[in-house]
Each structure stands twice: as structure tokens, then as C-alpha cells.
Amino acid sequence: MTASLTGGQVQTERYVAQDAEGNLVCHGPYKEFDAKGTAIRHGNHNMGKREGSWLQQVWATQVQAVTETSNAGFRVPFTSDATFAVGNGMG
């Protein structure tokens, strides 16, 4: 299943399955793209819960908006890597 922006650019690619109640939930690979088509977030779902390694790119302007600091010489985009089990972050 894909969701597109108004210009036809793919915004997300995801797989879905039906849960025990008949609801559609994310299940399998998930990818999210920015307006330029660059993958900015990806990981896997297991029956609606994040599972395993998830990577997300964060640009310096997004970090500054939250922390009110500069990038201190780091190269952008920053990459966040988190591991999940049954939807909960680990570590």
C-alpha cells in the first residue's frame, strides 16, 4: 500500500494485514519519504507494532527547532537508530 502527496510523489510504502478484530494494521516493511523522494524513515511492523531496527534521518533545522542549538560540526542529515520489540523501544 502506498500513500502519495498531491504531486504524485510517494510519501509512504507499507504492508498491511488484518488483526484479530478485522482492523487493518501495518505489518512488514515500512518506508517514509520526503517531498524530494528521499527515504527518511524505515523499519518493520509486526501486527501494528514497531519491530527491530528503525532508522530516521533528521535535518539540522529540525534539531535546532527542538534543542535551540547548532549542529556543533556534525554532518547532516543526522541518523537516529532505535530498536523496538513489540512496539516498545529497547536499550
N, C-alpha and C positions, 0 to 999 in steps of 0.2 A: 504494500500500500504506500503510495506517495502523496504528499501534500505539496501543492505548488503556490508560489507567490503570484500576484496578479499578472506579472510579465511572463508567466510560464516557467520560471526558474524553479527547480525542485527545492523545497525547503526541508522536507524530512523524507526519509525512507525507513519504513518499519514493517515488521511482520506482526500479524495478529492471530489470536486463537480465541476460542470460546472457553470461558471458565465454567465452573460447575453450575453457576446461576444463569448461564446463557449470555453473559456480557462479553463483548469483545475487549480483549486486553492485549497489550504489547507482549509479544513472545518471539524471541530470536533477535537477530541483528537490528540495531537502531543507528541511524546516521542523521545528523542535522547539518545543514549548510547555511552559509551566509548569503547575502544578496549577490555576491560575485560567483557563487557556486563552489566555494572552498569549504571542505568538511571542517566543522568547528567543534563537533561533539560526536563521539561514537562509543558504543558499548553493546551489551546484550541484556535482554529482558528474559526472565523466566516466569511465565504466567503473571505478568504485570509488575514484577519486582525486578529492580536492577540486580544484575548478577555479574561477578567477575570484574575485570578491569574496565574502567571508563576513562576516556581521555577527553579533555576540553581545552580549546585554545582561548586565551584571554588576552585582549589587546591592552596596551599601556593606558589608553584613555579610560578603559573600564576599571582598571586597577586604581588609577588616580581618583576616579569618581568615588570609590569606596574608601580608600585609605588616605586620600589627600596627600600622597607622597609621589615622588618621581620614580622612574624605573631604576634608579641607582646604578645605571650602566648595564643592566641586564638586557639581553636581546629579545625583542618581541617577534612573534607573539609568545606569551608565556604559555606553558602547557601544564595543566593540572591532571594528575593521575590518581584516581581513587579506586579502591577495591570494595565491592559490595557482596554480601551474602544474604539472600532472602530479603533484599531491599534495604538492608542496613549497612552503613559504612563500617569498614573494619580497620583497625590499627590506629 
